[in-house]
């Protein structure tokens, strides 16, 4: 088997592909090359979920299954994995998977366009959670949109899909016509493990997937104009929406050091290729006040592919992770060749899409300090929809009190400037002062010195500023216990 070909498993068979455009998406391959029309294209940007498929990876002696958006996932990124589509679940239409049967029995499909995507998201839930709560079902479906059913019958199907489960069956009992031992599936994937990195070339376009950081750094030194590809949740849109030609891609997803996640006594060390799905539980365990932010951060298929490092390096002014990481004092380890340097996150961005990295330099890892005892850390996201929406404003706070006085206060905002940045004038109005309504009112007024918001489709400049000021007031009231957090769970009044 060649190291210049893509290899993955589909319906029990190893698929090997040579000479294909590295930016060809999984969706294009399924529909146009294989004629699998169950997976749909709705938005081509990872928002609607009609294109959802599941990928399986070996995790020791078991398999890890995750839903992803095939419309923005480049085909080489599934090298070494197993791809599961809606056709895989029931190759015989008379023998539906329990998820599919539950949707039929609860009338969870009308026009049917979105249904395969819902099936695959529910299948991923079915395999990872044997007794999900209503909240967990809602969260699992946050990346799937339906215009017909109103979601009630889909949720009812999700709640009943376990009633059809066969305890004697393997994890995917209908697939391929015969039951397969999960161990066989793991062994098949283990045989695809590469000793060397993947290197593809097609029509002058190149794709590299090195296996270690030294090889990655050397490749990037040789190709400083290359595009670094992580989860592809933003870069995929460059191809599907902007029709860019990406000549050289260097993929982070196989670099062992970039996929490392480690807790030390002082820091959470996050490799830049660690997915949001993997890092979020670790962050929320240490900083529970960030739970709502990360529940509303994109959707499960996006979080399953997207990385924390990609969100930071992309540097969008509406990137939701950066404000929270700034206030807790996160820093970035940057690397060029064999040389490293560390930079505070709040010094990384200079202007819109302009950061401190030199040519050939890349983000190696994020260093997030462990929480200080007594510090209050929160983040608030304001958008038109609760689930899977881009922020009009995203704020984050870190408050340390000494009695009634503020020993340290930090605030950062996204959506108000060309970059995510600290609200330094607001901070100065609070630090050293009494933590009181009067202090917060002065600080809210000072926000107008920190930001000159823009008006766009998400909100006007005036509304953005007023919302940011009101979010600061809300944070104050929450610290005083004047808002019942059991009533405002996850931002929804209950």
C-alpha positions in Angstrom: 0.0 0.0 0.0 1.4 3.4 -1.1 2.1 6.3 1.2 0.8 8.5 -1.6 -2.7 7.1 -1.5 -5.6 7.7 0.8 -6.8 4.6 2.7 -10.0 4.2 4.8 -12.6 1.6 5.6 -16.2 1.8 4.2 -18.7 -1.0 4.7 -16.0 -3.5 5.8 -13.7 -2.9 2.8 -10.5 -0.9 2.6 -10.9 1.9 0.0 -7.6 3.1 -1.5 -7.6 6.2 -3.6 -4.8 7.7 -5.7 -4.6 10.8 -7.8 -7.4 12.9 -6.3 -7.6 16.6 -5.5 -6.7 17.0 -1.8 -9.5 19.5 -1.4 -12.2 17.1 -2.7 -14.7 16.8 0.1 -16.0 13.6 1.6 -19.5 14.6 0.5 -18.4 15.1 -3.2 -16.7 11.7 -3.1 -19.7 9.9 -1.7 -22.3 11.5 -4.0 -20.3 12.0 -7.2 -17.8 9.2 -7.2 -19.6 6.4 -5.3 -23.2 7.4 -6.1 -24.2 7.4 -2.5 -27.0 10.0 -2.5 -28.2 9.5 1.1 -25.8 12.1 2.3 -27.1 15.5 1.3 -25.7 18.9 0.5 -27.7 21.6 2.2 -25.5 24.6 3.1 -22.0 23.4 2.1 -20.7 25.2 5.2 -21.3 22.8 8.1 -24.4 24.6 9.4 -27.4 22.5 8.5 -26.3 18.9 9.2 -27.8 17.3 6.1 -24.4 16.0 5.1 -23.6 14.4 8.5 -21.6 11.1 8.5 -19.8 9.3 11.3 -16.1 8.4 11.4 -14.7 5.7 13.6 -11.1 5.6 14.9 -9.3 2.9 16.9 -9.1 3.8 20.6 -7.1 1.0 22.2 -9.2 -2.1 21.9 -12.4 -0.2 21.2 -13.7 2.3 18.6 -14.5 6.0 19.0 -17.4 7.2 16.8 -18.0 10.8 16.0 -20.4 12.7 13.7 -18.8 15.2 11.3 -19.9 17.4 8.5 -18.8 15.8 5.2 -19.5 18.9 3.2 -16.4 20.7 4.5 -14.2 17.7 5.4 -11.5 17.1 2.9 -11.2 13.4 1.8 -7.5 13.0 2.9 -8.3 13.8 6.5 -10.2 10.5 6.9 -7.2 8.5 5.9 -6.8 5.6 8.4 -10.4 5.9 9.7 -13.7 4.1 9.1 -16.4 6.0 7.3 -20.0 5.2 8.2 -22.9 6.6 6.1 -26.6 6.3 6.3 -26.4 3.5 3.7 -24.1 1.6 6.1 -26.7 1.4 8.8 -29.2 -0.6 6.7 -28.0 -2.0 3.5 -31.2 -4.0 3.4 -34.2 -1.6 3.5 -36.2 -4.3 5.2 -33.9 -4.4 8.2 -33.6 -0.8 9.5 -31.3 0.2 12.3 -33.1 1.0 15.6 -32.4 4.7 15.0 -34.1 4.6 11.6 -37.0 2.5 12.8 -37.7 5.0 15.7 -37.8 7.9 13.2 -40.2 6.0 11.0 -42.5 5.0 13.9 -42.5 8.6 15.4 -43.1 10.3 12.0 -39.7 12.1 12.4 -39.4 12.8 8.7 -41.6 14.9 6.3 -39.8 16.2 3.2 -36.9 13.8 4.2 -34.0 16.0 3.0 -32.5 16.5 6.5 -33.4 13.0 7.7 -30.2 11.2 6.9 -28.2 13.8 8.8 -30.5 13.4 11.8 -30.1 9.6 11.6 -26.3 9.9 11.7 -26.2 12.3 14.6 -28.6 10.1 16.5 -26.5 7.0 15.6 -23.4 8.7 17.1 -25.5 9.4 20.2 -26.8 5.8 20.2 -23.3 4.4 20.3 -21.9 6.8 22.9 -24.7 7.3 25.4 -27.1 4.5 26.4 -29.4 6.7 28.5 -29.2 10.3 27.3 -31.2 13.1 29.0 -33.4 15.5 27.1 -30.6 18.1 27.4 -28.1 15.6 25.9 -30.4 14.8 23.1 -30.9 18.5 22.3 -27.1 19.0 22.4 -26.5 16.1 20.1 -29.0 17.5 17.5 -27.7 21.1 17.8 -26.0 20.7 14.4 -29.0 19.5 12.5 -31.7 21.8 11.1 -35.2 20.7 10.1 -37.8 23.0 8.5 -40.7 20.6 8.6 -41.3 18.6 11.8 -40.7 21.2 14.6 -38.3 18.6 16.1 -40.8 17.1 18.5 -41.2 13.8 16.7 -37.4 13.6 16.1 -36.8 14.1 19.9 -39.4 11.4 20.6 -37.6 9.1 18.2 -34.3 9.8 20.1 -35.9 8.9 23.4 -37.3 5.6 22.1 -34.5 4.4 19.8 -33.0 2.2 22.5 -36.2 0.2 22.8 -35.2 -1.6 19.6 -31.7 -2.4 20.7 -30.6 -6.0 20.5 -28.3 -6.8 23.5 -26.8 -9.7 21.5 -25.8 -7.6 18.6 -22.5 -5.9 17.9 -22.2 -2.1 17.8 -23.5 -1.9 14.2 -25.5 -5.1 13.8 -27.0 -4.5 10.3 -24.0 -3.3 8.5 -22.5 -5.4 5.7 -25.1 -8.1 6.1 -23.2 -9.9 8.9 -22.4 -9.2 12.5 -18.8 -8.2 13.0 -16.8 -8.4 16.2 -15.6 -4.8 17.2 -12.2 -6.3 17.6 -12.1 -7.2 13.9 -12.9 -3.6 13.1 -10.1 -2.3 15.3 -7.7 -4.7 13.8 -8.6 -3.6 10.3 -7.9 0.0 11.2 -4.7 -1.0 12.9 -3.5 -2.4 9.7 -3.9 1.0 8.1 -1.6 2.7 10.5 1.2 4.4 8.7 4.9 4.2 9.4 5.5 7.3 7.4 3.4 10.4 6.7 1.0 10.8 3.8 2.1 12.9 0.8 -0.4 13.5 -2.1 0.0 15.4 -5.3 -2.6 16.1 -7.9 -2.5 18.6 -10.7 0.0 20.8 -8.9 -1.8 20.6 -5.6 -0.1 19.0 -2.6 -1.3 17.5 0.7 1.1 16.5 3.5 0.2 14.7 6.7 3.4 14.2 8.7 3.4 12.0 11.9 5.7 14.0 14.2 6.4 17.6 15.0 9.9 17.7 13.6 8.7 16.6 10.2 5.8 19.1 10.4 8.2 21.9 11.3 10.5 21.0 8.5 7.7 20.8 5.9 6.4 24.2 6.9 9.9 25.7 6.7 10.1 24.3 3.1 6.6 25.6 2.3 6.1 28.8 4.3 3.2 29.7 2.0 1.3 26.5 2.6 -2.0 26.5 4.3 -2.0 24.7 7.7 -5.1 22.5 7.9 -6.6 21.4 11.2 -10.3 20.5 11.5 -11.1 22.3 8.2 -14.3 23.9 9.7 -13.2 27.3 8.4 -10.8 26.3 5.6 -13.4 24.0 4.1 -15.5 27.1 3.4 -12.7 28.7 1.5 -13.1 25.9 -1.0 -16.9 25.3 -1.0 -18.0 29.0 -0.7 -15.1 31.1 -1.9 -13.8 28.6 -4.5 -10.1 29.2 -3.5 -7.3 27.1 -5.0 -5.2 25.8 -2.1 -2.0 24.7 -3.7 -0.3 23.2 -0.6 -1.9 21.9 2.6 -0.1 20.6 5.7 -2.4 18.7 8.0 -2.0 18.8 11.8 -4.3 15.8 12.5 -1.7 13.1 12.4 1.1 14.8 14.4 1.3 13.0 17.7 2.7 16.0 19.7 0.1 18.4 18.4 -2.7 15.9 19.5 -1.3 15.7 23.1 -3.5 17.0 26.0 -1.8 17.1 29.4 -2.6 18.4 32.9 0.2 19.5 35.1 0.2 21.1 38.5 0.2 24.5 37.0 -1.3 24.3 33.5 -3.5 22.6 31.0 -1.2 21.9 28.0 -3.3 21.6 24.8 -1.7 20.6 21.6 -2.9 22.7 18.7 -4.5 19.7 17.0 -6.6 18.6 20.0 -10.3 18.7 19.0 -12.8 20.9 20.8 -14.7 17.8 21.7 -11.7 16.5 23.6 -10.5 19.7 25.3 -13.9 21.2 26.3 -14.6 18.7 29.2 -11.2 19.3 30.6 -11.6 23.1 30.5 -15.1 23.0 31.9 -14.0 20.7 34.8 -11.4 23.3 35.8 -13.5 26.3 34.9 -17.2 25.4 35.4 -18.2 29.0 34.6 -17.4 28.3 30.9 -19.9 25.5 30.6 -22.6 27.5 28.8 -20.1 29.0 26.4 -18.8 25.7 25.2 -22.2 24.1 25.0 -23.1 26.9 22.5 -19.7 26.8 20.7 -20.7 25.6 17.2 -22.3 22.1 17.0 -21.2 18.6 17.9 -20.0 17.8 14.3 -18.0 21.0 14.1 -16.5 20.4 17.6 -15.7 16.8 16.6 -13.5 18.1 13.7 -12.5 21.6 14.8 -9.6 22.2 17.1 -8.9 24.8 19.8 -5.6 25.7 18.1 -7.4 26.2 14.8 -9.9 28.6 16.4 -7.1 30.6 17.9 -4.8 30.7 14.9 -7.6 31.5 12.5 -8.1 34.6 14.7 -11.7 35.5 13.7 -13.0 38.4 15.8 -16.0 36.3 16.5 -14.1 33.2 17.6 -15.7 32.2 20.9 -12.7 30.6 22.7 -10.3 33.5 22.8 -12.0 35.9 25.2 -12.3 33.3 27.9 -8.7 32.1 27.4 -7.4 35.6 27.5 -8.9 36.4 30.9 -7.5 33.2 32.5 -4.0 34.1 31.2 -3.5 31.6 28.4 -0.3 31.8 26.4 0.8 30.3 23.1 3.8 28.3 22.3 4.9 29.1 18.8 7.4 27.2 16.8 9.6 27.6 13.7 11.8 24.7 12.9 13.4 23.7 16.2 13.0 27.0 17.9 10.1 27.9 20.3 8.8 31.0 21.9 5.9 31.7 24.3 3.6 34.7 23.9 0.5 35.7 25.9 -2.7 35.2 24.0 -3.7 38.8 24.6 -0.6 40.0 22.7 -1.1 37.6 19.7 -3.5 39.6 17.6 -2.5 42.9 15.9 -5.3 43.6 13.5 -8.0 41.7 11.5 -6.5 38.4 10.4 -3.0 39.8 11.4 -1.2 38.0 14.2 2.3 37.8 15.6 3.5 34.6 13.7 6.4 34.9 11.4 6.6 33.1 8.0 7.1 29.4 8.7 6.0 29.7 12.3 3.1 27.8 13.7 1.1 27.3 16.9 2.4 24.3 18.7 0.3 24.3 21.9 -1.8 26.4 24.2 -0.9 26.8 27.9 -3.9 27.5 30.1 -3.2 28.2 33.8 -5.0 26.2 36.4 -7.6 28.3 38.2 -6.7 30.5 41.1 -8.6 29.7 44.3 -11.5 32.1 44.8 -11.3 33.5 41.2 -14.7 33.8 39.4 -14.5 33.0 35.7 -17.5 33.3 33.4 -18.2 33.8 29.7 -21.4 35.0 28.0 -22.4 34.5 24.4 -25.1 36.7 22.9 -26.5 35.6 19.5 -29.9 35.3 17.7 -30.2 31.6 18.3 -29.2 29.6 21.4 -27.6 26.7 19.5 -25.0 26.8 16.7 -25.0 30.5 15.9 -22.3 33.0 15.4 -21.9 35.5 18.3 -22.9 39.1 17.9 -21.0 39.6 21.2 -19.0 37.2 23.3 -17.7 38.4 26.7 -15.5 36.8 29.3 -14.6 37.8 32.9 -12.2 36.9 35.6 -12.8 38.4 39.0 -10.7 38.1 42.2 -12.1 39.8 45.3 -10.3 40.8 48.5 -13.2 41.4 50.9 -15.4 44.0 49.2 -12.6 45.3 47.0 -11.6 44.1 43.6 -8.1 42.6 43.8 -8.0 41.7 40.0 -10.6 42.1 37.2 -10.1 41.1 33.6 -12.6 41.3 30.8 -12.2 40.4 27.1 -14.7 40.7 24.2 -15.2 39.2 20.8 -17.5 40.7 18.1 -16.7 44.3 19.0 -13.4 45.0 17.2 -11.3 43.7 14.4 -9.8 41.2 16.9 -10.8 39.7 20.2 -9.2 41.8 22.8 -9.1 42.9 26.5 -11.3 45.8 27.7 -8.5 47.7 29.3 -10.3 50.9 30.2 -13.2 48.9 31.7 -10.7 46.9 33.7 -9.0 50.1 35.0 -12.4 51.4 36.2 -12.9 48.3 38.3 -9.5 47.2 39.6 -8.9 48.4 43.2 -12.4 49.6 43.6 -15.4 48.3 45.6 -17.3 45.6 43.8 -20.5 47.6 43.6 -23.2 48.7 41.3 -21.7 52.2 41.1 -18.3 50.8 40.1 -19.8 48.6 37.5 -21.8 51.5 36.0 -18.6 53.5 35.6 -16.9 50.5 34.0 -19.9 50.0 31.6 -19.4 53.6 30.4 -15.7 53.0 30.0 -16.4 50.2 27.5 -17.2 52.9 24.9 -13.5 53.9 25.1 -12.4 50.3 24.5 -14.5 49.4 21.5 -16.1 51.1 18.4 -18.5 48.3 17.3 -19.6 47.8 13.8 -23.1 47.3 12.4 -23.8 44.2 10.4 -26.4 41.5 9.9 -26.0 40.2 13.5 -26.5 43.5 15.3 -26.2 47.2 15.0 -23.2 49.0 16.6 -25.5 50.6 19.2 -27.1 47.3 20.2 -23.7 45.6 20.4 -22.5 48.2 22.9 -25.6 48.1 25.0 -25.6 44.3 25.0 -22.0 44.3 26.2 -22.7 46.8 28.9 -25.8 44.8 30.0 -23.8 41.5 30.0 -21.3 43.2 32.4 -24.1 44.2 34.6 -25.5 40.7 34.5 -22.1 39.3 35.5 -22.1 41.6 38.5 -25.6 40.5 39.6 -24.6 36.8 39.2 -21.7 37.4 41.6 -24.1 39.0 44.1 -26.4 36.0 43.9 -29.2 38.3 42.6 -29.8 36.0 39.6 -30.9 32.5 40.3 -28.6 30.3 38.3 -30.9 27.4 38.6 -33.5 29.4 36.7 -31.1 30.6 34.0 -29.5 27.2 33.3 -27.5 27.4 30.1 -29.0 30.8 29.3 -32.5 29.4 29.0 -35.1 30.6 31.4 -36.7 27.6 33.0 
